[in-house]
Amino acid sequence: MEVWANIRKVSSSFGMSAVKKFSMGMNGNGISGFLDQDPEEIGADVIRHRPASLKHLAMTSGFSEEQLKILYRGFKQECPNGYLTENRLKNVLTQLFPFGDTSAYTKSLWRAINPTGLTLLSFEDFLTSLTVLLLGSAEEKILWVFKLYDVDKDGFINVNDLGLTIEAIQDLIKPATGSSTGVEPFEAAFRRTLTRLDLDRDGVISREDFFRFMRKREVEELLNSFDASLITASR
């Protein structure tokens, strides 16, 4: 599925060089007085965050200390003050997809990795999604993707959710020419995806529909290939 290819690609920009072409917060330490301001205007020297010890993060996340070092090194490279913002996420996507319009996909991905609606995400917050994507069960990964598609968060993927998601992905992967050549027409992509996912043909994709489709062997193999073994040191 296109979403997994895109998540892999974004992951590599956060220091996971072996994740070949991200992937609830624990807390928001030190930011309560700034939540109503634009974090990009606050300045990196005003708010800084240092994560918990490697030993503590290893115990709570399931990643090894070596894996956490690699992940944190990449996170700090993109987020020097220790916080990820929606604008910084958009900058990463723009670097990875320079010919596409990353606005809509940024908002979808930001909602998925930031379900509690924080303005700033710490490394621990970011790690919550990575734990699901790389260490979670197949069911947990499928639920994460379902929530990415469920734009209005009503527990179903309706035709509006599906249309917005497909449009965001197509905007993201525009070819270098800027033309639509090589990109499946929106209407065709929409109908194909709806037909594949709406198994009971009621015009709405429920969690049950989504899970039944995603549990197909070839999809499960793709999910299972996305794991912590992809994290290796930069060469």
Buried (B, 14 or more C-beta within 10 A) or exposed (E): BBBBEBBBBBBBBBBBBBBEEBBEBBEBBBBEEBEEEEBEEBEEEEBEBEBBEBEEBBEBBBBEEEBBBBBBBBBBEBBEBBBBBBEBBBBBBBEBBEEBBBEBBBBBBBBBBBBEEBBBBBBBBBBBBBBBBBBBEBEEBBBBBBBBBBBEEEEBBBEEBBBBBBBBBBBBBBEEEEEEEEBEEEEEBBEEBBEEBBBEEEEBBBBEBBBEBBEEEEBBEBBEEBEBEBBEEEE
